[in-house]
Amino acid sequence: MRSSRTRSPRARAGLAWAATLPLVAGALALGAPAADAAGHEGGRHALRGTKPLWATRQADQGATSASAAVTARVYLAGRDAKGLADRARAVSDPHSAAYGKYLSPAQVRARYGATHGQIVKVADWLKKSGLAVTGHTNRYLTVKGDAAAAERAFATDLHNYRKNGHIYHAPSTTASAPASLADAVLTVTGLDNAPRPAKHHSGELPPPEGVFRNSGPFSSYYGSRTGKTLPSAYGSKAPYAIKGYTGKQLRAAYGAKKWTGKGVTVAITDAYASPTIAKDADKYAARNGDPRYRRGQLSQVLPADYTHIKECGAAGWYGEETLDIEAVHAVAPAADIVYVGGASCMDDDLLDSLGKIVDGHLADIVSNSWGDIEANETPDVAAAYDQIFQQGAVQGIGFYFSSGDNGDEVADTGTKQVDTPANSAWVTAVGGTSLAVGKHDAYQWETGWGTLKAALSKDGNDWTGFPGAFNGGAGGGTSKTVAQPFYQRGVVPDGLAKASGGGAMRTVPDIAAVADPNTGFLVGQTQTLPDGSLGYDEYRIGGTSLAAPVIAGVQALAQQARHGVSIGFANPGIYQRYGTAAYHDVTDHPLGAGRDLAVVRVDYVNGTDASKGTTTSLRSLGKDSSLRAVVGYDDVTGVGTPGAGYVSSYRP
């Protein structure tokens, strides 16, 4: 599932097993006041990005009917947008005198939130234009009306455009607000209706999806079982893929030691909510050596209703929530977890989930495994996300986003690009690795996550087309829209930061953890069994959707090491530790130049059992599209993965 913009679905980032799913949302800025628009007295303030790129002259099908329905959100800039951004940087920068001097949600609203007067003025402007204000929060106003009223309000004409075989309406020019409201209006979303369904719908969530199972043979730890009768690869026999790492192995790999996350709360956002999550998580912990959940340790904040159930593939999100919760608990077993589910996988609903966390300060660490490609990001939605991220930073809240599962995205989209919101300068983008944990839980090595797949030939004598085709890898690269943030200067090589030509830009990711589904995590979930009944089962899974909650769990350990003092927006501190023993410096050839690595994987043809047979393939590691994990910072693993000294480096 691939998402697009404001009313579009976000994809689950990186639930990867037999195949790898696509990934995520953004970061940019607002436009400056525009010159006077004809017929709009007093001048206008341009709201950048409100005319989508697909609304071209060639696709134009003419004016939208004046009576066409429009639903939009007008986001409020607050009383000091620049001051908010400056404060977010200051409290997050270890070199700043204001470092760690966070504000409460009430203080943030008092200093930076929209004033009552701003809200009244914005509402009055919208009502005078003929739009009905149907609701509001301290962050936005929701409005409904016809196209004619929307055109009056935002000084643009709505036209119909052909997109992917469908007709949608969108602004024909950049929307704007009155210049007198330049300090009050951040942006507007919803003036285009692609690919939003005609109306929202709600109802019972569907049951879990059909069961998925991994076929053996397996390794219980990396290299414990080798395919001795199979063809060699890279000069030796390859080991079988592991059955799935558990918390004990991941904690050992990333230096957890005595730390458990006690006293720290981690929030997780996804769409919808698994109806069996509590019993699944507890059963998984009991079966796999993790401490059982305390009463109240796992809680949920859910919407009153759900929408876009079919469009978003609601049942598919159950596995995402399950993975995120079980991974955080596996790494930080004493941390509290609060799951904040979105009413759908649309941006507006995901923004609401993030807003709940910030407004209620529900947690200091927020793990997010969803997103989209940067080409689908627009400055209007990016501005709405960044406002929440900055407010969170000022309060001491850090957001962690998976970087994507399609490498440089060329194979999937034809264009080299990063994913969003991982590209935001105000979030921690988490890349991925292939992880080898050996006997006695000993960390052996990591490569950047990127695999090539070659199937076993029919006669069993070789690997067809060796080393095979690209089969998924960690997202990364250079943003085309977000300027290089201060914390990346002097660390990210110019060859990456300036890869798009011109000035230095945001480079993704910042840090990394295990993501390769062939060296992935064992997860347990209630699924629909072949006979139609529901039953608990376990399977191996990966993707940067695993890496993000693993890093969130490690950050909970680090915050405990700080005696519970919030890390907040983590990137300045993450880059401050660059080049130290805090990190494993991951490369694609950890055993030496020219020494490639691979694992053997056996899969059920039907994904469930051997009734339709199995397939055997070789997965070459450290082969991430055009991206490479090298010594130092790279666009697959960032500064590296947490090493034995990472958590203790946060001790005061």
URWOTA-V714364 format. One record per residue. N is the residue number from 1. RES is the residue in three letters. SS is DSSP state (H for helix, E for strand, - for the rest). Layout:
BEGIN
n:N res:RES ss:SS
n:N res:RES ss:SS
END
This chain:
BEGIN
n:1 res:MET ss:-
n:2 res:ARG ss:-
n:3 res:SER ss:-
n:4 res:SER ss:-
n:5 res:ARG ss:-
n:6 res:THR ss:-
n:7 res:ARG ss:-
n:8 res:SER ss:-
n:9 res:PRO ss:E
n:10 res:ARG ss:-
n:11 res:ALA ss:E
n:12 res:ARG ss:E
n:13 res:ALA ss:-
n:14 res:GLY ss:-
n:15 res:LEU ss:-
n:16 res:ALA ss:E
n:17 res:TRP ss:-
n:18 res:ALA ss:-
n:19 res:ALA ss:-
n:20 res:THR ss:-
n:21 res:LEU ss:-
n:22 res:PRO ss:-
n:23 res:LEU ss:-
n:24 res:VAL ss:-
n:25 res:ALA ss:-
n:26 res:GLY ss:-
n:27 res:ALA ss:-
n:28 res:LEU ss:-
n:29 res:ALA ss:-
n:30 res:LEU ss:-
n:31 res:GLY ss:-
n:32 res:ALA ss:-
n:33 res:PRO ss:E
n:34 res:ALA ss:E
n:35 res:ALA ss:-
n:36 res:ASP ss:-
n:37 res:ALA ss:-
n:38 res:ALA ss:-
n:39 res:GLY ss:-
n:40 res:HIS ss:-
n:41 res:GLU ss:-
n:42 res:GLY ss:-
n:43 res:GLY ss:-
n:44 res:ARG ss:E
n:45 res:HIS ss:E
n:46 res:ALA ss:E
n:47 res:LEU ss:-
n:48 res:ARG ss:-
n:49 res:GLY ss:-
n:50 res:THR ss:-
n:51 res:LYS ss:-
n:52 res:PRO ss:-
n:53 res:LEU ss:-
n:54 res:TRP ss:-
n:55 res:ALA ss:-
n:56 res:THR ss:-
n:57 res:ARG ss:-
n:58 res:GLN ss:-
n:59 res:ALA ss:-
n:60 res:ASP ss:E
n:61 res:GLN ss:E
n:62 res:GLY ss:E
n:63 res:ALA ss:E
n:64 res:THR ss:-
n:65 res:SER ss:-
n:66 res:ALA ss:-
n:67 res:SER ss:-
n:68 res:ALA ss:-
n:69 res:ALA ss:E
n:70 res:VAL ss:E
n:71 res:THR ss:E
n:72 res:ALA ss:E
n:73 res:ARG ss:E
n:74 res:VAL ss:E
n:75 res:TYR ss:E
n:76 res:LEU ss:E
n:77 res:ALA ss:-
n:78 res:GLY ss:-
n:79 res:ARG ss:-
n:80 res:ASP ss:-
n:81 res:ALA ss:H
n:82 res:LYS ss:H
n:83 res:GLY ss:H
n:84 res:LEU ss:H
n:85 res:ALA ss:H
n:86 res:ASP ss:H
n:87 res:ARG ss:H
n:88 res:ALA ss:H
n:89 res:ARG ss:H
n:90 res:ALA ss:H
n:91 res:VAL ss:H
n:92 res:SER ss:H
n:93 res:ASP ss:-
n:94 res:PRO ss:-
n:95 res:HIS ss:-
n:96 res:SER ss:-
n:97 res:ALA ss:-
n:98 res:ALA ss:-
n:99 res:TYR ss:-
n:100 res:GLY ss:-
n:101 res:LYS ss:-
n:102 res:TYR ss:-
n:103 res:LEU ss:-
n:104 res:SER ss:-
n:105 res:PRO ss:H
n:106 res:ALA ss:H
n:107 res:GLN ss:H
n:108 res:VAL ss:H
n:109 res:ARG ss:H
n:110 res:ALA ss:H
n:111 res:ARG ss:H
n:112 res:TYR ss:H
n:113 res:GLY ss:-
n:114 res:ALA ss:-
n:115 res:THR ss:-
n:116 res:HIS ss:H
n:117 res:GLY ss:H
n:118 res:GLN ss:H
n:119 res:ILE ss:H
n:120 res:VAL ss:H
n:121 res:LYS ss:H
n:122 res:VAL ss:H
n:123 res:ALA ss:H
n:124 res:ASP ss:H
n:125 res:TRP ss:H
n:126 res:LEU ss:H
n:127 res:LYS ss:H
n:128 res:LYS ss:H
n:129 res:SER ss:-
n:130 res:GLY ss:-
n:131 res:LEU ss:-
n:132 res:ALA ss:E
n:133 res:VAL ss:E
n:134 res:THR ss:E
n:135 res:GLY ss:E
n:136 res:HIS ss:E
n:137 res:THR ss:-
n:138 res:ASN ss:-
n:139 res:ARG ss:-
n:140 res:TYR ss:E
n:141 res:LEU ss:E
n:142 res:THR ss:E
n:143 res:VAL ss:E
n:144 res:LYS ss:E
n:145 res:GLY ss:E
n:146 res:ASP ss:E
n:147 res:ALA ss:H
n:148 res:ALA ss:H
n:149 res:ALA ss:H
n:150 res:ALA ss:H
n:151 res:GLU ss:H
n:152 res:ARG ss:H
n:153 res:ALA ss:H
n:154 res:PHE ss:H
n:155 res:ALA ss:-
n:156 res:THR ss:-
n:157 res:ASP ss:-
n:158 res:LEU ss:E
n:159 res:HIS ss:E
n:160 res:ASN ss:E
n:161 res:TYR ss:E
n:162 res:ARG ss:E
n:163 res:LYS ss:E
n:164 res:ASN ss:-
n:165 res:GLY ss:-
n:166 res:HIS ss:E
n:167 res:ILE ss:E
n:168 res:TYR ss:E
n:169 res:HIS ss:E
n:170 res:ALA ss:E
n:171 res:PRO ss:E
n:172 res:SER ss:-
n:173 res:THR ss:-
n:174 res:THR ss:-
n:175 res:ALA ss:-
n:176 res:SER ss:E
n:177 res:ALA ss:E
n:178 res:PRO ss:E
n:179 res:ALA ss:H
n:180 res:SER ss:H
n:181 res:LEU ss:H
n:182 res:ALA ss:-
n:183 res:ASP ss:-
n:184 res:ALA ss:-
n:185 res:VAL ss:E
n:186 res:LEU ss:E
n:187 res:THR ss:E
n:188 res:VAL ss:E
n:189 res:THR ss:E
n:190 res:GLY ss:-
n:191 res:LEU ss:-
n:192 res:ASP ss:-
n:193 res:ASN ss:-
n:194 res:ALA ss:-
n:195 res:PRO ss:-
n:196 res:ARG ss:-
n:197 res:PRO ss:-
n:198 res:ALA ss:-
n:199 res:LYS ss:-
n:200 res:HIS ss:-
n:201 res:HIS ss:-
n:202 res:SER ss:-
n:203 res:GLY ss:-
n:204 res:GLU ss:-
n:205 res:LEU ss:-
n:206 res:PRO ss:-
n:207 res:PRO ss:-
n:208 res:PRO ss:-
n:209 res:GLU ss:-
n:210 res:GLY ss:E
n:211 res:VAL ss:-
n:212 res:PHE ss:-
n:213 res:ARG ss:-
n:214 res:ASN ss:-
n:215 res:SER ss:-
n:216 res:GLY ss:-
n:217 res:PRO ss:-
n:218 res:PHE ss:-
n:219 res:SER ss:E
n:220 res:SER ss:-
n:221 res:TYR ss:-
n:222 res:TYR ss:-
n:223 res:GLY ss:-
n:224 res:SER ss:-
n:225 res:ARG ss:-
n:226 res:THR ss:E
n:227 res:GLY ss:-
n:228 res:LYS ss:-
n:229 res:THR ss:-
n:230 res:LEU ss:-
n:231 res:PRO ss:-
n:232 res:SER ss:-
n:233 res:ALA ss:E
n:234 res:TYR ss:-
n:235 res:GLY ss:-
n:236 res:SER ss:E
n:237 res:LYS ss:-
n:238 res:ALA ss:-
n:239 res:PRO ss:E
n:240 res:TYR ss:E
n:241 res:ALA ss:-
n:242 res:ILE ss:E
n:243 res:LYS ss:-
n:244 res:GLY ss:-
n:245 res:TYR ss:E
n:246 res:THR ss:-
n:247 res:GLY ss:H
n:248 res:LYS ss:H
n:249 res:GLN ss:H
n:250 res:LEU ss:H
n:251 res:ARG ss:H
n:252 res:ALA ss:H
n:253 res:ALA ss:H
n:254 res:TYR ss:-
n:255 res:GLY ss:-
n:256 res:ALA ss:-
n:257 res:LYS ss:-
n:258 res:LYS ss:-
n:259 res:TRP ss:-
n:260 res:THR ss:-
n:261 res:GLY ss:-
n:262 res:LYS ss:-
n:263 res:GLY ss:-
n:264 res:VAL ss:-
n:265 res:THR ss:E
n:266 res:VAL ss:E
n:267 res:ALA ss:E
n:268 res:ILE ss:E
n:269 res:THR ss:E
n:270 res:ASP ss:E
n:271 res:ALA ss:E
n:272 res:TYR ss:-
n:273 res:ALA ss:-
n:274 res:SER ss:-
n:275 res:PRO ss:-
n:276 res:THR ss:-
n:277 res:ILE ss:H
n:278 res:ALA ss:H
n:279 res:LYS ss:H
n:280 res:ASP ss:H
n:281 res:ALA ss:H
n:282 res:ASP ss:H
n:283 res:LYS ss:H
n:284 res:TYR ss:H
n:285 res:ALA ss:H
n:286 res:ALA ss:H
n:287 res:ARG ss:H
n:288 res:ASN ss:-
n:289 res:GLY ss:-
n:290 res:ASP ss:-
n:291 res:PRO ss:-
n:292 res:ARG ss:-
n:293 res:TYR ss:-
n:294 res:ARG ss:-
n:295 res:ARG ss:-
n:296 res:GLY ss:-
n:297 res:GLN ss:-
n:298 res:LEU ss:E
n:299 res:SER ss:E
n:300 res:GLN ss:E
n:301 res:VAL ss:E
n:302 res:LEU ss:-
n:303 res:PRO ss:-
n:304 res:ALA ss:-
n:305 res:ASP ss:-
n:306 res:TYR ss:-
n:307 res:THR ss:-
n:308 res:HIS ss:-
n:309 res:ILE ss:H
n:310 res:LYS ss:H
n:311 res:GLU ss:H
n:312 res:CYS ss:H
n:313 res:GLY ss:-
n:314 res:ALA ss:-
n:315 res:ALA ss:-
n:316 res:GLY ss:H
n:317 res:TRP ss:H
n:318 res:TYR ss:H
n:319 res:GLY ss:H
n:320 res:GLU ss:H
n:321 res:GLU ss:H
n:322 res:THR ss:H
n:323 res:LEU ss:H
n:324 res:ASP ss:H
n:325 res:ILE ss:H
n:326 res:GLU ss:H
n:327 res:ALA ss:H
n:328 res:VAL ss:H
n:329 res:HIS ss:H
n:330 res:ALA ss:H
n:331 res:VAL ss:H
n:332 res:ALA ss:-
n:333 res:PRO ss:-
n:334 res:ALA ss:-
n:335 res:ALA ss:-
n:336 res:ASP ss:E
n:337 res:ILE ss:E
n:338 res:VAL ss:E
n:339 res:TYR ss:E
n:340 res:VAL ss:E
n:341 res:GLY ss:E
n:342 res:GLY ss:E
n:343 res:ALA ss:-
n:344 res:SER ss:-
n:345 res:CYS ss:-
n:346 res:MET ss:E
n:347 res:ASP ss:H
n:348 res:ASP ss:H
n:349 res:ASP ss:H
n:350 res:LEU ss:H
n:351 res:LEU ss:H
n:352 res:ASP ss:H
n:353 res:SER ss:H
n:354 res:LEU ss:H
n:355 res:GLY ss:H
n:356 res:LYS ss:H
n:357 res:ILE ss:H
n:358 res:VAL ss:H
n:359 res:ASP ss:H
n:360 res:GLY ss:H
n:361 res:HIS ss:-
n:362 res:LEU ss:-
n:363 res:ALA ss:-
n:364 res:ASP ss:-
n:365 res:ILE ss:E
n:366 res:VAL ss:E
n:367 res:SER ss:E
n:368 res:ASN ss:E
n:369 res:SER ss:-
n:370 res:TRP ss:E
n:371 res:GLY ss:E
n:372 res:ASP ss:E
n:373 res:ILE ss:E
n:374 res:GLU ss:H
n:375 res:ALA ss:H
n:376 res:ASN ss:H
n:377 res:GLU ss:-
n:378 res:THR ss:-
n:379 res:PRO ss:H
n:380 res:ASP ss:H
n:381 res:VAL ss:H
n:382 res:ALA ss:H
n:383 res:ALA ss:H
n:384 res:ALA ss:H
n:385 res:TYR ss:H
n:386 res:ASP ss:H
n:387 res:GLN ss:H
n:388 res:ILE ss:H
n:389 res:PHE ss:H
n:390 res:GLN ss:H
n:391 res:GLN ss:H
n:392 res:GLY ss:H
n:393 res:ALA ss:H
n:394 res:VAL ss:H
n:395 res:GLN ss:H
n:396 res:GLY ss:-
n:397 res:ILE ss:-
n:398 res:GLY ss:E
n:399 res:PHE ss:E
n:400 res:TYR ss:E
n:401 res:PHE ss:E
n:402 res:SER ss:E
n:403 res:SER ss:-
n:404 res:GLY ss:-
n:405 res:ASP ss:-
n:406 res:ASN ss:E
n:407 res:GLY ss:-
n:408 res:ASP ss:-
n:409 res:GLU ss:-
n:410 res:VAL ss:H
n:411 res:ALA ss:H
n:412 res:ASP ss:H
n:413 res:THR ss:H
n:414 res:GLY ss:-
n:415 res:THR ss:-
n:416 res:LYS ss:-
n:417 res:GLN ss:-
n:418 res:VAL ss:-
n:419 res:ASP ss:E
n:420 res:THR ss:E
n:421 res:PRO ss:-
n:422 res:ALA ss:-
n:423 res:ASN ss:-
n:424 res:SER ss:-
n:425 res:ALA ss:-
n:426 res:TRP ss:-
n:427 res:VAL ss:-
n:428 res:THR ss:E
n:429 res:ALA ss:E
n:430 res:VAL ss:E
n:431 res:GLY ss:E
n:432 res:GLY ss:E
n:433 res:THR ss:E
n:434 res:SER ss:E
n:435 res:LEU ss:E
n:436 res:ALA ss:E
n:437 res:VAL ss:E
n:438 res:GLY ss:-
n:439 res:LYS ss:H
n:440 res:HIS ss:H
n:441 res:ASP ss:H
n:442 res:ALA ss:-
n:443 res:TYR ss:E
n:444 res:GLN ss:E
n:445 res:TRP ss:E
n:446 res:GLU ss:E
n:447 res:THR ss:E
n:448 res:GLY ss:E
n:449 res:TRP ss:-
n:450 res:GLY ss:E
n:451 res:THR ss:E
n:452 res:LEU ss:E
n:453 res:LYS ss:E
n:454 res:ALA ss:E
n:455 res:ALA ss:E
n:456 res:LEU ss:E
n:457 res:SER ss:-
n:458 res:LYS ss:-
n:459 res:ASP ss:-
n:460 res:GLY ss:-
n:461 res:ASN ss:-
n:462 res:ASP ss:-
n:463 res:TRP ss:E
n:464 res:THR ss:-
n:465 res:GLY ss:-
n:466 res:PHE ss:-
n:467 res:PRO ss:-
n:468 res:GLY ss:-
n:469 res:ALA ss:E
n:470 res:PHE ss:E
n:471 res:ASN ss:E
n:472 res:GLY ss:E
n:473 res:GLY ss:E
n:474 res:ALA ss:-
n:475 res:GLY ss:-
n:476 res:GLY ss:-
n:477 res:GLY ss:E
n:478 res:THR ss:E
n:479 res:SER ss:E
n:480 res:LYS ss:E
n:481 res:THR ss:E
n:482 res:VAL ss:E
n:483 res:ALA ss:E
n:484 res:GLN ss:-
n:485 res:PRO ss:-
n:486 res:PHE ss:H
n:487 res:TYR ss:H
n:488 res:GLN ss:H
n:489 res:ARG ss:-
n:490 res:GLY ss:-
n:491 res:VAL ss:-
n:492 res:VAL ss:-
n:493 res:PRO ss:-
n:494 res:ASP ss:H
n:495 res:GLY ss:H
n:496 res:LEU ss:H
n:497 res:ALA ss:H
n:498 res:LYS ss:-
n:499 res:ALA ss:-
n:500 res:SER ss:-
n:501 res:GLY ss:-
n:502 res:GLY ss:-
n:503 res:GLY ss:-
n:504 res:ALA ss:-
n:505 res:MET ss:E
n:506 res:ARG ss:E
n:507 res:THR ss:E
n:508 res:VAL ss:E
n:509 res:PRO ss:-
n:510 res:ASP ss:-
n:511 res:ILE ss:E
n:512 res:ALA ss:E
n:513 res:ALA ss:E
n:514 res:VAL ss:E
n:515 res:ALA ss:-
n:516 res:ASP ss:-
n:517 res:PRO ss:H
n:518 res:ASN ss:H
n:519 res:THR ss:H
n:520 res:GLY ss:-
n:521 res:PHE ss:E
n:522 res:LEU ss:E
n:523 res:VAL ss:E
n:524 res:GLY ss:E
n:525 res:GLN ss:E
n:526 res:THR ss:E
n:527 res:GLN ss:E
n:528 res:THR ss:E
n:529 res:LEU ss:-
n:530 res:PRO ss:-
n:531 res:ASP ss:-
n:532 res:GLY ss:-
n:533 res:SER ss:-
n:534 res:LEU ss:E
n:535 res:GLY ss:E
n:536 res:TYR ss:E
n:537 res:ASP ss:E
n:538 res:GLU ss:E
n:539 res:TYR ss:E
n:540 res:ARG ss:E
n:541 res:ILE ss:E
n:542 res:GLY ss:E
n:543 res:GLY ss:-
n:544 res:THR ss:H
n:545 res:SER ss:H
n:546 res:LEU ss:H
n:547 res:ALA ss:H
n:548 res:ALA ss:H
n:549 res:PRO ss:H
n:550 res:VAL ss:H
n:551 res:ILE ss:H
n:552 res:ALA ss:H
n:553 res:GLY ss:H
n:554 res:VAL ss:H
n:555 res:GLN ss:H
n:556 res:ALA ss:H
n:557 res:LEU ss:H
n:558 res:ALA ss:H
n:559 res:GLN ss:H
n:560 res:GLN ss:H
n:561 res:ALA ss:H
n:562 res:ARG ss:-
n:563 res:HIS ss:-
n:564 res:GLY ss:-
n:565 res:VAL ss:-
n:566 res:SER ss:-
n:567 res:ILE ss:-
n:568 res:GLY ss:-
n:569 res:PHE ss:-
n:570 res:ALA ss:-
n:571 res:ASN ss:H
n:572 res:PRO ss:H
n:573 res:GLY ss:H
n:574 res:ILE ss:H
n:575 res:TYR ss:H
n:576 res:GLN ss:H
n:577 res:ARG ss:-
n:578 res:TYR ss:-
n:579 res:GLY ss:-
n:580 res:THR ss:-
n:581 res:ALA ss:-
n:582 res:ALA ss:-
n:583 res:TYR ss:E
n:584 res:HIS ss:E
n:585 res:ASP ss:-
n:586 res:VAL ss:-
n:587 res:THR ss:-
n:588 res:ASP ss:-
n:589 res:HIS ss:-
n:590 res:PRO ss:-
n:591 res:LEU ss:-
n:592 res:GLY ss:-
n:593 res:ALA ss:-
n:594 res:GLY ss:-
n:595 res:ARG ss:-
n:596 res:ASP ss:-
n:597 res:LEU ss:-
n:598 res:ALA ss:E
n:599 res:VAL ss:E
n:600 res:VAL ss:E
n:601 res:ARG ss:E
n:602 res:VAL ss:E
n:603 res:ASP ss:E
n:604 res:TYR ss:E
n:605 res:VAL ss:-
n:606 res:ASN ss:-
n:607 res:GLY ss:-
n:608 res:THR ss:-
n:609 res:ASP ss:-
n:610 res:ALA ss:H
n:611 res:SER ss:H
n:612 res:LYS ss:H
n:613 res:GLY ss:-
n:614 res:THR ss:E
n:615 res:THR ss:E
n:616 res:THR ss:E
n:617 res:SER ss:E
n:618 res:LEU ss:E
n:619 res:ARG ss:E
n:620 res:SER ss:E
n:621 res:LEU ss:-
n:622 res:GLY ss:-
n:623 res:LYS ss:-
n:624 res:ASP ss:-
n:625 res:SER ss:-
n:626 res:SER ss:-
n:627 res:LEU ss:-
n:628 res:ARG ss:-
n:629 res:ALA ss:-
n:630 res:VAL ss:-
n:631 res:VAL ss:-
n:632 res:GLY ss:-
n:633 res:TYR ss:-
n:634 res:ASP ss:E
n:635 res:ASP ss:-
n:636 res:VAL ss:-
n:637 res:THR ss:-
n:638 res:GLY ss:E
n:639 res:VAL ss:-
n:640 res:GLY ss:-
n:641 res:THR ss:E
n:642 res:PRO ss:E
n:643 res:GLY ss:-
n:644 res:ALA ss:-
n:645 res:GLY ss:-
n:646 res:TYR ss:-
n:647 res:VAL ss:H
n:648 res:SER ss:H
n:649 res:SER ss:H
n:650 res:TYR ss:H
n:651 res:ARG ss:-
n:652 res:PRO ss:-
END
